[in-house]
Amino acid sequence: MQGKWGATDAEVGEQDSRGAVFLRKTVPESAAQIKVIAKSFQDMMGRLLVMLAQHTDANLRFLAVRLDFNQHYRR
């Protein structure tokens, strides 16, 4: 039963090469996608806060203050 729980040198080499491809290709692509999504969300949230702040209904104006977490975390 020798080798049942181990990996051959070929399997280890294959795993290492797949890991290198993952780090070289997938991680940077995913990081770029996350940056795009974060920027898009930030822009949309900014527009929403401006629209709420300019709304005629006082409750919606106060909602803008409640949603603006940046003011909370700047303290």
C-alpha positions in Angstrom: 0.0 0.0 0.0 3.0 2.2 -0.4 2.2 5.6 -2.1 -1.5 5.5 -1.4 -1.4 8.6 0.7 1.4 10.4 -1.0 1.8 12.3 -4.3 4.2 11.6 -7.0 6.8 14.1 -8.2 4.8 14.6 -11.4 1.6 15.3 -9.4 3.5 17.8 -7.2 5.0 19.5 -10.2 1.6 19.7 -11.9 0.1 21.3 -8.8 2.9 23.7 -8.5 2.5 24.8 -12.2 -1.2 25.2 -11.8 -0.6 27.3 -8.7 1.9 29.5 -10.5 -0.6 30.0 -13.4 -3.3 30.9 -10.8 -1.1 33.5 -9.1 0.2 34.9 -12.4 -3.2 35.1 -14.3 -6.3 34.6 -12.1 -5.3 36.7 -9.1 -4.5 39.9 -11.1 -7.6 39.6 -13.3 -9.8 39.1 -10.2 -8.2 42.1 -8.4 -8.8 44.3 -11.5 -12.5 43.2 -11.6 -12.9 44.0 -7.9 -11.4 47.4 -8.4 -13.8 48.1 -11.2 -16.8 47.0 -9.1 -15.6 49.0 -6.1 -15.3 52.2 -8.2 -18.7 51.6 -9.8 -20.3 51.1 -6.4 -18.6 54.2 -5.0 -19.9 56.3 -7.9 -23.4 54.9 -7.6 -23.5 55.4 -3.9 -22.2 59.0 -4.3 -25.0 59.8 -6.8 -27.6 58.2 -4.5 -26.4 60.3 -1.5 -26.5 63.5 -3.6 -30.1 62.7 -4.9 -31.2 61.9 -1.3 -29.7 65.1 0.1 -31.5 67.2 -2.5 -34.9 65.5 -2.1 -37.9 67.5 -0.9 -38.9 64.8 1.7 -37.0 65.4 5.0 -37.0 61.7 5.8 -35.1 60.9 2.6 -32.6 63.7 3.3 -32.0 62.3 6.7 -31.6 58.8 5.1 -28.6 60.3 3.2 -27.0 61.2 6.5 -27.6 57.7 7.9 -26.2 56.0 4.7 -23.0 58.1 4.6 -20.8 55.8 6.6 -17.7 57.8 5.8 -18.7 60.4 8.3 -19.0 57.8 11.0 -15.6 56.2 10.4 -13.7 59.5 10.1 -14.0 60.1 13.9 
